[in-house]
């Protein structure tokens, strides 16, 4: 199984006035009672046994709460003191001690499925079907 890394940073300016710094668009429950963050987690839960969210410090608690509501057993939130960019967030997740703890294995070939949490996908069944049909090869 893989570790799911969700990129959850955001300043809350793109969907203003609904979103703000504490609740950017990926944390708003706009889609049948789910947030974009929760939908991103649910899309990939079939392939990932663990989830880690890269968040800013202000959003850590709400991200963890939303992931648990969506069915994540023990989500790990890794808070960035200052947001940088996508590559820096992915590097932080892949090299952090929390990444090793989430994986709970000594296998050095751990796979990560990294996804931004702020995008909506209408074709979730198609996405999941393609991902299941083309798993990570060892």
Backbone torsions as a table, in degrees:
resi	resn	phi	psi	omega
1	UNK	NA	163.1	-177.5
2	UNK	-109.8	163.2	171.0
3	UNK	-95.3	131.5	178.7
4	UNK	-94.7	120.1	177.2
5	UNK	-106.6	118.3	178.6
6	UNK	-105.3	125.2	177.2
7	UNK	-89.3	116.6	-170.6
8	UNK	-120.7	15.7	179.8
9	UNK	-69.5	162.2	177.4
10	UNK	168.5	148.2	-178.5
11	UNK	-103.1	-6.0	176.0
12	UNK	75.4	25.3	-177.6
13	UNK	-100.6	-20.6	-172.3
14	UNK	-77.3	-26.4	-179.1
15	UNK	-118.0	30.1	178.0
16	UNK	-63.1	138.7	14.0
17	UNK	-94.0	0.7	179.1
18	UNK	-67.9	-40.6	-178.4
19	UNK	-98.5	157.9	176.6
20	UNK	-150.9	-174.9	-175.0
21	UNK	-62.3	-34.9	179.5
22	UNK	-79.8	-31.3	-179.5
23	UNK	-132.6	80.9	175.3
24	UNK	-67.8	172.3	-170.4
25	UNK	-55.7	-32.6	-178.1
26	UNK	-69.9	-11.1	179.1
27	UNK	-103.4	-4.2	178.8
28	UNK	-81.6	134.8	179.7
29	UNK	-85.7	87.0	-174.5
30	UNK	-108.2	-10.4	-172.0
31	UNK	-124.0	93.7	179.9
32	UNK	51.2	40.9	177.6
33	UNK	83.7	4.9	178.8
34	UNK	-114.5	151.8	173.2
35	UNK	-91.7	166.6	175.6
36	UNK	-60.1	-37.1	176.1
37	UNK	-59.0	-49.3	-179.0
38	UNK	-63.7	-39.9	178.3
39	UNK	-65.0	-39.3	177.7
40	UNK	-62.7	-43.2	177.6
41	UNK	-62.8	-46.7	-176.6
42	UNK	-64.2	-32.8	179.0
43	UNK	-63.3	-30.0	-172.6
44	UNK	-112.4	3.0	-174.9
45	UNK	-66.6	-22.1	179.2
46	UNK	-66.7	-26.5	-174.6
47	UNK	-107.1	-10.7	-172.7
48	UNK	-124.1	126.8	179.8
49	UNK	-91.5	-13.8	179.6
50	UNK	-136.0	152.2	179.2
51	UNK	-133.1	138.0	175.1
52	UNK	-127.8	133.4	177.2
53	UNK	-112.2	131.0	173.8
54	UNK	-95.2	117.4	-171.9
55	UNK	-130.4	167.7	167.6
56	UNK	-89.7	161.1	-172.3
57	UNK	-57.6	-34.3	-176.5
58	UNK	-69.7	-22.2	-172.7
59	UNK	-108.6	3.1	-173.8
60	UNK	-57.4	-48.3	-176.8
61	UNK	-65.8	-44.9	-178.3
62	UNK	-68.4	-34.3	177.0
63	UNK	-64.8	-46.1	179.1
64	UNK	-62.0	-43.1	178.9
65	UNK	-61.5	-45.9	-179.2
66	UNK	-66.0	-38.1	178.2
67	UNK	-65.6	-39.6	177.4
68	UNK	-65.8	-39.7	176.7
69	UNK	-62.4	-31.4	-179.4
70	UNK	-82.5	-6.7	175.9
71	UNK	114.6	3.0	178.0
72	UNK	-72.5	128.5	-175.7
73	UNK	-69.7	-50.1	-177.3
74	UNK	-145.9	71.3	-178.0
75	UNK	-66.8	142.3	176.3
76	UNK	-104.1	127.6	175.5
77	UNK	-109.2	121.9	178.4
78	UNK	-107.8	111.6	-174.3
79	UNK	-90.0	128.6	172.9
80	UNK	-86.0	130.4	176.6
81	UNK	-67.3	-32.9	177.5
82	UNK	-140.2	127.4	178.7
83	UNK	-68.7	140.1	179.1
84	UNK	-116.7	-87.2	178.4
85	UNK	-157.9	-180.0	-175.6
86	UNK	-61.0	-47.8	-177.9
87	UNK	-61.0	-41.0	179.3
88	UNK	-65.5	-39.1	179.5
89	UNK	-66.4	-40.9	178.7
90	UNK	-66.0	-42.6	177.9
91	UNK	-62.1	-41.7	177.8
92	UNK	-59.5	-46.3	-179.7
93	UNK	-64.2	-44.1	-175.3
94	UNK	-71.0	-27.4	-175.2
95	UNK	-106.9	-2.0	-176.5
96	UNK	-75.6	155.9	173.3
97	UNK	-63.2	-29.1	178.6
98	UNK	-65.4	-33.3	178.4
99	UNK	-62.0	-42.6	178.7
100	UNK	-65.6	-40.5	-179.5
101	UNK	-66.2	-36.8	179.2
102	UNK	-66.3	-39.9	-176.5
103	UNK	-71.7	-33.5	178.4
104	UNK	52.0	44.3	179.5
105	UNK	-149.9	160.0	175.4
106	UNK	-98.6	-1.4	178.4
107	UNK	-65.5	120.6	-177.2
108	UNK	-81.2	-2.6	-179.1
109	UNK	-99.2	33.1	-178.1
110	UNK	-60.6	135.3	179.0
111	UNK	-99.5	145.2	177.7
112	UNK	-123.6	137.8	172.3
113	UNK	-109.2	110.1	-175.4
114	UNK	-104.8	134.5	-177.5
115	UNK	-149.2	140.6	171.4
116	UNK	-72.2	146.9	-176.9
117	UNK	-98.4	8.0	-173.1
118	UNK	-109.0	14.3	-178.5
119	UNK	-112.3	141.4	176.8
120	UNK	-99.6	137.1	178.2
121	UNK	-122.8	118.7	176.6
122	UNK	-73.3	-33.0	-173.9
123	UNK	-94.7	54.1	-177.3
124	UNK	-60.9	-41.1	179.9
125	UNK	-63.6	-40.4	177.6
126	UNK	-63.9	-46.0	179.1
127	UNK	-59.0	-50.3	-178.2
128	UNK	-63.4	-40.1	179.1
129	UNK	-63.2	-43.2	177.6
130	UNK	-64.9	-42.7	-179.5
131	UNK	-65.2	-38.8	177.9
132	UNK	-68.5	-37.3	-178.2
133	UNK	-72.9	-20.9	-177.3
134	UNK	-126.8	67.1	-177.7
135	UNK	-69.2	166.1	176.8
136	UNK	-65.0	131.3	179.9
137	UNK	-91.6	138.8	178.8
138	UNK	-84.8	NA	NA
